[in-house]
Amino acid sequence: MSKANIAVLVSGGGTNLQALIDAQNNGIIKSGQIKLVVSNKADAYALTRAQNAGIKTAVVSKEECGSKAYMEEKIISLLNQNNIDFIVLAGFMVILSEKFTKLYEKRIINVHPSLIPSFCGEGFYGLKVHEAALKKGVKVTGATVHFVNEIADDGEIIMQKAVEVLDNDTPETLQKRVMQQAEWIILPLALEKVCSELK
């Protein structure tokens, strides 16, 4: 049975990428294979994680390309060269255009560190999500894996997992718990689900 070719788009440390690599090695992801990791930042540690796992990497930055449109064109060209079927945004800090997302409709997924529709949309990323959750006083937060369209965090939800908020949480402790108890669990599961349905 042929596997879906997966590309992971990253900008930073790559903890979600590592969760995907581990899930692939552990047989949780069996309907797809990560073939390419693309970063918009040359110093992203995620690139090192990919190289350590023997996965091909590329850097395509907006600064280097001169515009977001040209940057997207270069990424699309890389995806085509590597016969990519599926894209995972794992801490990729660029909102993709409608032109890009339409090309890969229902074939791009993202993980967001809250239970959408709470604390999501433009401006809600990284610690800002957890700061907003604590400020609001929610007792439960979590993570969501969803399909990607041109609007930040707006696509159809694939999977969610709730995480308890503790009284003494800081944005940092909450971020860590949401990653460990939700993001790193549901991202590989959702990826396996959508890859298995591609066939």
Order of alpha helices (4+ residues) and beta strands (2+ residues): beta-alpha-beta-alpha-beta-alpha-alpha-beta-alpha-beta-alpha-beta-beta-alpha-alpha
